[in-house]
Amino acid sequence: MVIRYEEFIANPEKVFREIETLTGIPGIDRSVMTRRINANPLTDRDARSTDDYRKPGDLSDAEVNLLMSEARDTYKALRYEGAAS
């Protein structure tokens, strides 16, 4: 199963149902969509605050190269821009 970020954001309920069908695990907690990854757990325990968000930094060239060496074929298959280089 491949889940494109754009499709998940556009229609999370549909994607959740597809995941549940594929895995046979019903009742995935949809509230995960209301939480952020980059929250400070010391000041924002439920990861819902809008004023304590930590913007992620840019990837270094080495990190980009590593990511692309591992994921280039997937990026190409999904027609993401920049995957050909």
Distance bins in CASP14 RR format, pairs under 12 A and 6 or more apart:
PFRMAT RR
TARGET T0000
AUTHOR 0000-0000-0000
RMODE 2
METHOD distances of the structure
MODEL  1
1 7 0 0 0 0 0 1 0 0 0 0 0
1 8 0 0 0 0 0 1 0 0 0 0 0
1 15 0 0 0 0 1 0 0 0 0 0 0
1 18 1 0 0 1 0 0 0 0 0 0 0
1 19 1 0 0 1 0 0 0 0 0 0 0
1 20 0 0 0 0 0 1 0 0 0 0 0
1 21 0 0 0 0 1 0 0 0 0 0 0
1 22 1 0 1 0 0 0 0 0 0 0 0
1 23 0 0 0 0 1 0 0 0 0 0 0
2 8 0 0 0 0 0 1 0 0 0 0 0
2 15 0 0 0 0 0 1 0 0 0 0 0
2 18 0 0 0 0 0 1 0 0 0 0 0
2 19 0 0 0 0 0 1 0 0 0 0 0
2 22 0 0 0 0 0 1 0 0 0 0 0
2 71 0 0 0 0 0 1 0 0 0 0 0
2 73 0 0 0 0 0 1 0 0 0 0 0
2 74 1 0 0 1 0 0 0 0 0 0 0
2 75 0 0 0 0 0 1 0 0 0 0 0
2 77 1 0 0 1 0 0 0 0 0 0 0
2 78 1 0 0 1 0 0 0 0 0 0 0
2 79 0 0 0 0 0 1 0 0 0 0 0
2 80 0 0 0 0 0 1 0 0 0 0 0
3 9 0 0 0 0 0 1 0 0 0 0 0
3 10 0 0 0 0 0 1 0 0 0 0 0
3 11 0 0 0 0 0 1 0 0 0 0 0
3 12 0 0 0 0 0 1 0 0 0 0 0
3 14 0 0 0 0 0 1 0 0 0 0 0
3 15 1 0 1 0 0 0 0 0 0 0 0
3 16 0 0 0 0 0 1 0 0 0 0 0
3 18 0 0 0 0 1 0 0 0 0 0 0
3 19 1 0 0 1 0 0 0 0 0 0 0
3 22 0 0 0 0 0 1 0 0 0 0 0
3 74 0 0 0 0 0 1 0 0 0 0 0
3 78 0 0 0 0 0 1 0 0 0 0 0
4 10 0 0 0 0 1 0 0 0 0 0 0
4 11 0 0 0 0 0 1 0 0 0 0 0
4 15 0 0 0 0 1 0 0 0 0 0 0
4 18 0 0 0 0 0 1 0 0 0 0 0
4 74 0 0 0 0 0 1 0 0 0 0 0
4 75 0 0 0 0 0 1 0 0 0 0 0
4 77 0 0 0 0 0 1 0 0 0 0 0
4 78 1 0 0 1 0 0 0 0 0 0 0
4 79 0 0 0 0 1 0 0 0 0 0 0
4 80 0 0 0 0 1 0 0 0 0 0 0
5 11 0 0 0 0 0 1 0 0 0 0 0
5 12 0 0 0 0 0 1 0 0 0 0 0
5 15 0 0 0 0 0 1 0 0 0 0 0
5 75 0 0 0 0 0 1 0 0 0 0 0
5 78 0 0 0 0 1 0 0 0 0 0 0
5 80 0 0 0 0 1 0 0 0 0 0 0
6 12 0 0 0 0 0 1 0 0 0 0 0
6 15 0 0 0 0 0 1 0 0 0 0 0
6 78 0 0 0 0 1 0 0 0 0 0 0
6 79 0 0 0 0 0 1 0 0 0 0 0
6 80 0 0 0 0 1 0 0 0 0 0 0
7 13 0 0 0 0 0 1 0 0 0 0 0
7 14 0 0 0 0 1 0 0 0 0 0 0
7 15 1 0 0 1 0 0 0 0 0 0 0
7 16 0 0 0 0 0 1 0 0 0 0 0
7 18 0 0 0 0 1 0 0 0 0 0 0
7 78 0 0 0 0 0 1 0 0 0 0 0
8 14 0 0 0 0 1 0 0 0 0 0 0
8 15 1 0 1 0 0 0 0 0 0 0 0
8 16 0 0 0 0 1 0 0 0 0 0 0
8 17 0 0 0 0 0 1 0 0 0 0 0
8 18 0 0 0 0 1 0 0 0 0 0 0
8 19 0 0 0 0 1 0 0 0 0 0 0
8 32 0 0 0 0 0 1 0 0 0 0 0
8 33 0 0 0 0 1 0 0 0 0 0 0
9 15 0 0 0 0 1 0 0 0 0 0 0
9 33 0 0 0 0 1 0 0 0 0 0 0
11 17 0 0 0 0 1 0 0 0 0 0 0
11 18 0 0 0 0 1 0 0 0 0 0 0
11 33 0 0 0 0 0 1 0 0 0 0 0
12 18 0 0 0 0 0 1 0 0 0 0 0
12 19 0 0 0 0 0 1 0 0 0 0 0
12 28 0 0 0 0 0 1 0 0 0 0 0
12 29 0 0 0 0 0 1 0 0 0 0 0
12 30 1 0 0 1 0 0 0 0 0 0 0
12 31 0 0 0 0 0 1 0 0 0 0 0
12 32 0 0 0 0 1 0 0 0 0 0 0
12 33 1 0 1 0 0 0 0 0 0 0 0
12 34 0 0 0 0 0 1 0 0 0 0 0
13 19 0 0 0 0 0 1 0 0 0 0 0
13 20 0 0 0 0 0 1 0 0 0 0 0
13 27 0 0 0 0 0 1 0 0 0 0 0
13 28 0 0 0 0 0 1 0 0 0 0 0
13 30 1 0 0 1 0 0 0 0 0 0 0
13 33 0 0 0 0 1 0 0 0 0 0 0
14 20 0 0 0 0 0 1 0 0 0 0 0
14 21 0 0 0 0 0 1 0 0 0 0 0
14 30 0 0 0 0 0 1 0 0 0 0 0
15 21 0 0 0 0 0 1 0 0 0 0 0
15 22 0 0 0 0 0 1 0 0 0 0 0
15 28 0 0 0 0 1 0 0 0 0 0 0
15 30 0 0 0 0 0 1 0 0 0 0 0
15 32 0 0 0 0 0 1 0 0 0 0 0
15 33 0 0 0 0 0 1 0 0 0 0 0
16 22 0 0 0 0 0 1 0 0 0 0 0
16 23 0 0 0 0 0 1 0 0 0 0 0
16 25 0 0 0 0 0 1 0 0 0 0 0
16 26 0 0 0 0 0 1 0 0 0 0 0
16 27 0 0 0 0 1 0 0 0 0 0 0
16 28 1 0 1 0 0 0 0 0 0 0 0
16 29 0 0 0 0 1 0 0 0 0 0 0
16 30 1 0 0 1 0 0 0 0 0 0 0
16 31 0 0 0 0 0 1 0 0 0 0 0
16 32 0 0 0 0 1 0 0 0 0 0 0
16 33 0 0 0 0 1 0 0 0 0 0 0
17 23 0 0 0 0 0 1 0 0 0 0 0
17 24 0 0 0 0 0 1 0 0 0 0 0
17 25 0 0 0 0 0 1 0 0 0 0 0
17 26 0 0 0 0 1 0 0 0 0 0 0
17 27 0 0 0 0 1 0 0 0 0 0 0
17 28 0 0 0 0 1 0 0 0 0 0 0
17 30 0 0 0 0 0 1 0 0 0 0 0
18 24 0 0 0 0 0 1 0 0 0 0 0
18 25 0 0 0 0 0 1 0 0 0 0 0
18 28 0 0 0 0 0 1 0 0 0 0 0
19 25 1 0 0 1 0 0 0 0 0 0 0
19 26 0 0 0 0 0 1 0 0 0 0 0
19 27 0 0 0 0 1 0 0 0 0 0 0
19 28 1 0 0 1 0 0 0 0 0 0 0
19 29 0 0 0 0 0 1 0 0 0 0 0
19 30 0 0 0 0 0 1 0 0 0 0 0
19 32 0 0 0 0 0 1 0 0 0 0 0
20 26 1 0 1 0 0 0 0 0 0 0 0
20 27 1 0 0 1 0 0 0 0 0 0 0
20 28 1 0 1 0 0 0 0 0 0 0 0
20 29 0 0 0 0 0 1 0 0 0 0 0
20 30 0 0 0 0 0 1 0 0 0 0 0
21 27 0 0 0 0 0 1 0 0 0 0 0
21 28 0 0 0 0 0 1 0 0 0 0 0
22 28 0 0 0 0 0 1 0 0 0 0 0
29 35 0 0 0 0 1 0 0 0 0 0 0
31 46 0 0 0 0 1 0 0 0 0 0 0
31 47 0 0 0 0 0 1 0 0 0 0 0
31 48 0 0 0 0 1 0 0 0 0 0 0
32 46 0 0 0 0 0 1 0 0 0 0 0
32 47 0 0 0 0 1 0 0 0 0 0 0
32 48 0 0 0 0 0 1 0 0 0 0 0
33 47 0 0 0 0 0 1 0 0 0 0 0
33 48 0 0 0 0 0 1 0 0 0 0 0
34 46 0 0 0 0 1 0 0 0 0 0 0
34 47 0 0 0 0 1 0 0 0 0 0 0
34 48 1 0 0 1 0 0 0 0 0 0 0
34 49 0 0 0 0 0 1 0 0 0 0 0
34 50 0 0 0 0 0 1 0 0 0 0 0
35 41 0 0 0 0 0 1 0 0 0 0 0
35 44 0 0 0 0 1 0 0 0 0 0 0
35 45 0 0 0 0 0 1 0 0 0 0 0
35 46 1 0 0 1 0 0 0 0 0 0 0
35 47 1 0 1 0 0 0 0 0 0 0 0
35 48 1 0 0 1 0 0 0 0 0 0 0
35 49 0 0 0 0 0 1 0 0 0 0 0
35 53 0 0 0 0 0 1 0 0 0 0 0
36 44 0 0 0 0 1 0 0 0 0 0 0
36 46 0 0 0 0 1 0 0 0 0 0 0
36 47 1 0 1 0 0 0 0 0 0 0 0
36 48 1 0 0 1 0 0 0 0 0 0 0
36 49 0 0 0 0 1 0 0 0 0 0 0
36 50 0 0 0 0 1 0 0 0 0 0 0
36 51 0 0 0 0 0 1 0 0 0 0 0
36 52 0 0 0 0 1 0 0 0 0 0 0
36 53 1 0 0 1 0 0 0 0 0 0 0
36 54 0 0 0 0 1 0 0 0 0 0 0
36 55 0 0 0 0 0 1 0 0 0 0 0
36 56 0 0 0 0 0 1 0 0 0 0 0
37 44 0 0 0 0 0 1 0 0 0 0 0
37 47 1 0 0 1 0 0 0 0 0 0 0
37 53 0 0 0 0 0 1 0 0 0 0 0
37 54 0 0 0 0 1 0 0 0 0 0 0
37 55 0 0 0 0 0 1 0 0 0 0 0
37 56 0 0 0 0 1 0 0 0 0 0 0
38 44 0 0 0 0 1 0 0 0 0 0 0
38 47 0 0 0 0 1 0 0 0 0 0 0
38 49 0 0 0 0 0 1 0 0 0 0 0
38 52 0 0 0 0 1 0 0 0 0 0 0
38 53 1 0 0 1 0 0 0 0 0 0 0
38 54 1 0 1 0 0 0 0 0 0 0 0
38 55 1 0 0 1 0 0 0 0 0 0 0
38 56 1 0 1 0 0 0 0 0 0 0 0
38 57 0 0 0 0 1 0 0 0 0 0 0
39 45 0 0 0 0 1 0 0 0 0 0 0
39 46 0 0 0 0 1 0 0 0 0 0 0
39 47 1 1 0 0 0 0 0 0 0 0 0
39 48 1 0 0 1 0 0 0 0 0 0 0
39 49 1 0 0 1 0 0 0 0 0 0 0
39 50 0 0 0 0 0 1 0 0 0 0 0
39 51 0 0 0 0 0 1 0 0 0 0 0
39 52 1 0 0 1 0 0 0 0 0 0 0
39 53 1 0 0 1 0 0 0 0 0 0 0
39 54 1 0 0 1 0 0 0 0 0 0 0
39 55 0 0 0 0 0 1 0 0 0 0 0
39 56 0 0 0 0 0 1 0 0 0 0 0
40 46 0 0 0 0 0 1 0 0 0 0 0
40 47 0 0 0 0 1 0 0 0 0 0 0
40 49 0 0 0 0 1 0 0 0 0 0 0
40 51 0 0 0 0 0 1 0 0 0 0 0
40 52 1 0 1 0 0 0 0 0 0 0 0
40 53 0 0 0 0 1 0 0 0 0 0 0
40 54 1 0 0 1 0 0 0 0 0 0 0
41 47 1 0 0 1 0 0 0 0 0 0 0
41 49 0 0 0 0 0 1 0 0 0 0 0
41 52 0 0 0 0 0 1 0 0 0 0 0
41 54 0 0 0 0 0 1 0 0 0 0 0
42 49 0 0 0 0 0 1 0 0 0 0 0
42 52 0 0 0 0 1 0 0 0 0 0 0
42 54 0 0 0 0 0 1 0 0 0 0 0
43 49 1 0 0 1 0 0 0 0 0 0 0
43 51 0 0 0 0 1 0 0 0 0 0 0
43 52 1 0 1 0 0 0 0 0 0 0 0
43 53 0 0 0 0 0 1 0 0 0 0 0
43 54 0 0 0 0 0 1 0 0 0 0 0
44 50 0 0 0 0 1 0 0 0 0 0 0
44 51 0 0 0 0 1 0 0 0 0 0 0
44 52 1 0 1 0 0 0 0 0 0 0 0
44 53 0 0 0 0 1 0 0 0 0 0 0
44 54 0 0 0 0 1 0 0 0 0 0 0
45 52 0 0 0 0 0 1 0 0 0 0 0
46 52 0 0 0 0 0 1 0 0 0 0 0
47 53 0 0 0 0 1 0 0 0 0 0 0
47 54 0 0 0 0 0 1 0 0 0 0 0
56 63 0 0 0 0 0 1 0 0 0 0 0
57 63 0 0 0 0 0 1 0 0 0 0 0
58 64 0 0 0 0 1 0 0 0 0 0 0
59 65 0 0 0 0 1 0 0 0 0 0 0
59 66 0 0 0 0 1 0 0 0 0 0 0
59 67 1 0 0 1 0 0 0 0 0 0 0
59 68 0 0 0 0 0 1 0 0 0 0 0
60 66 0 0 0 0 1 0 0 0 0 0 0
60 67 0 0 0 0 0 1 0 0 0 0 0
61 67 0 0 0 0 0 1 0 0 0 0 0
61 68 0 0 0 0 0 1 0 0 0 0 0
62 68 0 0 0 0 0 1 0 0 0 0 0
62 69 0 0 0 0 0 1 0 0 0 0 0
63 69 0 0 0 0 0 1 0 0 0 0 0
63 70 0 0 0 0 0 1 0 0 0 0 0
63 71 0 0 0 0 0 1 0 0 0 0 0
64 70 0 0 0 0 0 1 0 0 0 0 0
64 71 0 0 0 0 0 1 0 0 0 0 0
64 72 0 0 0 0 0 1 0 0 0 0 0
64 75 0 0 0 0 0 1 0 0 0 0 0
64 82 0 0 0 0 0 1 0 0 0 0 0
64 83 0 0 0 0 0 1 0 0 0 0 0
64 85 0 0 0 0 0 1 0 0 0 0 0
65 71 0 0 0 0 0 1 0 0 0 0 0
65 72 0 0 0 0 0 1 0 0 0 0 0
65 85 0 0 0 0 0 1 0 0 0 0 0
66 72 0 0 0 0 0 1 0 0 0 0 0
67 74 0 0 0 0 0 1 0 0 0 0 0
67 75 0 0 0 0 1 0 0 0 0 0 0
67 80 0 0 0 0 0 1 0 0 0 0 0
67 82 0 0 0 0 0 1 0 0 0 0 0
67 83 0 0 0 0 0 1 0 0 0 0 0
68 74 0 0 0 0 0 1 0 0 0 0 0
68 75 1 0 0 1 0 0 0 0 0 0 0
68 76 0 0 0 0 0 1 0 0 0 0 0
68 80 0 0 0 0 0 1 0 0 0 0 0
68 82 0 0 0 0 1 0 0 0 0 0 0
68 83 1 0 0 1 0 0 0 0 0 0 0
68 84 0 0 0 0 0 1 0 0 0 0 0
68 85 0 0 0 0 1 0 0 0 0 0 0
69 75 0 0 0 0 0 1 0 0 0 0 0
69 83 0 0 0 0 0 1 0 0 0 0 0
71 77 0 0 0 0 0 1 0 0 0 0 0
71 78 0 0 0 0 1 0 0 0 0 0 0
71 80 0 0 0 0 1 0 0 0 0 0 0
71 82 0 0 0 0 0 1 0 0 0 0 0
71 83 0 0 0 0 1 0 0 0 0 0 0
72 78 0 0 0 0 0 1 0 0 0 0 0
72 80 0 0 0 0 1 0 0 0 0 0 0
72 82 0 0 0 0 1 0 0 0 0 0 0
72 83 1 0 1 0 0 0 0 0 0 0 0
72 84 0 0 0 0 1 0 0 0 0 0 0
72 85 0 0 0 0 1 0 0 0 0 0 0
73 80 0 0 0 0 0 1 0 0 0 0 0
73 83 0 0 0 0 1 0 0 0 0 0 0
73 84 0 0 0 0 0 1 0 0 0 0 0
74 80 0 0 0 0 1 0 0 0 0 0 0
74 83 0 0 0 0 1 0 0 0 0 0 0
75 81 0 0 0 0 1 0 0 0 0 0 0
75 82 1 0 0 1 0 0 0 0 0 0 0
75 83 1 1 0 0 0 0 0 0 0 0 0
75 84 0 0 0 0 1 0 0 0 0 0 0
75 85 0 0 0 0 0 1 0 0 0 0 0
76 82 0 0 0 0 1 0 0 0 0 0 0
76 83 1 0 1 0 0 0 0 0 0 0 0
76 84 1 0 0 1 0 0 0 0 0 0 0
76 85 0 0 0 0 0 1 0 0 0 0 0
77 83 0 0 0 0 1 0 0 0 0 0 0
77 84 0 0 0 0 0 1 0 0 0 0 0
END
